[in-house]
Amino acid sequence: MTTQTRIQIQNITKQFGDLEVLKGINLTVNQGDVISIIGSSGSGKSTLLRCINRLETFDGGDILIDETSLKDLDSKALNTKVGIVFQSFNLFNNMTVLENCIKPQTIVLGRSTEEAERKSLDLLDKVGMLAFKDKHVLQLSGGQKQRVAIARALAMDPEVLLFDEPTSALDPEMVGEVLEVMKSLTLEGLTMVIVTHEMAFAKDVSDTVYFMDGGVVLESGTPDQLFNNPQQKRTQEFLSRFRQQGAQI
């Protein structure tokens, strides 16, 4: 059976002024893959993720979504293929939890309010937030907000879901509840690309881990290869720093 390629990143480059942030990135995401991208702050991880969802423009190369260039996809087509969960939640603070999940479906997908509500209730139940459906976002903890953000992204039925450091804005005790939801999604076969500092989580759930440094993919491999037998000195230094901080890898 042929594996379907969802995303092909082909020699992507990106500059902010004189700063070259991405220096020719190549990466392939197949159907059902769980890919983690790790590296120090400023290595280009989040910029790469934002390029996939066209939140940033890239200067050179191309990104293909289901074999169609990102440049040729309209916004609706892109939003139904690729979803994103941000570190800062990006929820509508003036709406309830349920309204946050319904609104994008009716606007972007043209679903009826009734259909969007049914979908939203199912997904809020899945992420453990159904009991909070009528609460306003400002009444929620960070971990609760992020679980709502995941439900909202899933409501768009994306083929690929991107996570941009989804736990970095959370208090440590709230990190686990979000990672647990994400782990359950990997078990359902959802295609995911995760930028994360949660090394143990990346090791546990990923098919492939990419280590970025200075705007390039310095090393990639299975979690066992990358975490237990890194080949590049820079990768070894990065991982040893996490171990020194007491992180379990």
N, C-alpha and C positions, 0 to 999 in steps of 0.2 A: 504493500500500500504506500503510495507516494505521500510524503509529508508536505502539507501546504505551507508555503512561506507567507507569513503575514506582513512582516516589515523587513525591508532591505535598506540598510544605511550604507551609502556608497561614497566613500572618500569625502565626508562632510568637513568643511572648514568654516570657521566663524571668528570674526574679529570684533572687539569693542575698541574703536580707535586704533591705537598702535598695539594693543594687547591681543595676541593670537590665542583664543580660548580653546578652539578645536582645531587640530592639525592633521586632518585627514583620517576621520574615524570610519571604520568599516565594521558592520555588525549585522547579523541576521537573526530574526526572531521567527521561529516556526510555530504553527498551531500547537497549543498546549504547553509551550515552553514557559518555564519560570526562570527569568534571568535577573540576576542582581548585579548592580554596578556599584562598586565601592571605590574609595579613594579619599584623599584629604580634601578639605574645603578648598575651593578654587581650582580643582583639577579638571573641571568642565562637565562633571556628571549631570548637574541639574540643567545646564545649558543644552546639553545633548537631548535630554528628555523633553525640554520645552521646544526644541526644533522639531521633534517628531510630531508634536501636536500643533505646530505652527504658531506657538506663542512667541517664538523667536524666529527670525528669518536667518537662513544660513547663507554664506557667501559663495561657497563652491561645493561641488558634488551634488548628490541627489538622494532623496528618500522615497522609496516606493512602498505604497500601502496596497497590498493585494495586487502587485505588479503595475499599479498606476502611480505616476509621479505625484508627489504632494502638491506640486505646482498646478496640476490639472484637476485636483479634487475641490469641489465647492465645500463650503463650511458645513452644510448639512451632511453631506456624504462623509466628511472627515469625522464629524461628531458622532455618527452612528458606527464608525469603525474603531475609533480610538477614544477612550475616556481617560481622564486624569484625576488623581486625588492629590491635593496640594498639602504642603506642610502646615499652611495657615488656614485650612478648612475651606475658605472662600464661600461660606454659606450666606444666605440673605438674613441678616439679623432682625429685620422687621417682619419676618414670616415665622410660622410654626414649623416644626420638624416635617410634618406631612406636606405642607405647602412647598417647602424647599424641594421635596422629591417630585411633586406633581408638576410644578411650573415648567422645568426644562422639557419635560415630555410633551406638554401641550404646545409649547412654543416651537421647539425644534422638530419634533417628530409628528406633530399634528394629531396626537392622540386626544380622544375625548377626555374630559375631566374624570368621568366614571372609570374608564379603562386605566388611566394614569393613577387614580387612587387605588384601585385593586392591586396594580403592580407595586406601588409604593408600600402598601400595607404588608404585602408578602415579603418585601425586601427589608423593611424595618424589623419585621419579625425575625428574619434570618440573621441580622446583625445585633439582635437583642435590644432594639430601641422602640419596639411597638408601644410599650407602656408610656413612652414620652411623645407620642405623635402630636398631641395638641399643645405641647409646651413650645414657648418661643426659644430660639437659639440661644439668646443671652442667659437663659436659665440653666444651660447645660455646662457640664465640665468639659475640659478639652478632649478627653477620651470619648465622651458621648458625641461631641461635635464631629470628631473624625469618623466615628461609626456611621453617623448620618451622612457624612460626605461620601463614604463608600457606598451606602445604599443609593444615594442620588446618582452616583456615577454608574452603578449597575443597572439602574432603571432605564438607561439609554441603550441597553443591550449591546455594549461595545464588543468588538471582536478581540480587542487588546485593551488591557487596563494598565495605565502607567501610574506609578506611585512615586512622588517626589519627596523623599525623606518624611514619610507620613507620621513618624513618631518624634521628630526632632523638637516640636513645639510643646510636647507633653511633659507633665510631671512624671517622674520615674514610675510611680505606682499605677499610672494610667497606660503605660506603654504596653503592658501585657495583654490588656483587653483588646487593643487594636491589632496586635500581632496575631492574636488567637483568631480573630475574624479573617485576617488575610490568609492565615494558614488553612482555614476551612475552605477558602476559595481555591487554593492550589489543589486541594484534594478533589475539587469538582472539575478540574481540567481547564480552568480559565487561563488564558494566555496573559502573562503578567511581566512587566519590566519594572524593577524596583530599584530606585536609588536609595541606599540606606547606610546608616552607621551601625545597624544592629547586626554584628558579625555572626553571632550564634544563630540568629534567625536566618540569615543568608545561607549559612552552611547547611541548615536543616532543610530548607524548602527549595533551594535552587537546583536547576538542571545545569546551568552554566553561570560562573561568576566572572565578571570583567573587572580588572583593577585598572583604574585610570590615574594618570599622573602627568601633570603639565600639558594637558590637552591631547594626550594620546592614550590608546589602550596599550598599556605596558605588558600586560599578561592576562591570559584567560585560561579557563579550564573547568573541570568539574570541581565541586566544593572540596572533595578529597585532595585533588591535585593542588588547588590554589592555597588552601588553608594549611594542609599538612606537609606539602613539599613545594613551596614557592621557589621559582627559579631565579627571579630577578632580585638583586640586592635591595632595590627600593621597595618591592613588595614585602620582602622579609622585614625591613625596617618598620614599615607601616603596621604590619600585623604584630610585631613584637611590642610596639607601643601600646596596642590594645591589651595585650596580655599583661604588660606592666601595670596597666590601670585596673587590672583585676577582672577584665572581661573574659567570659568563657567562650573559647573558640574551638 
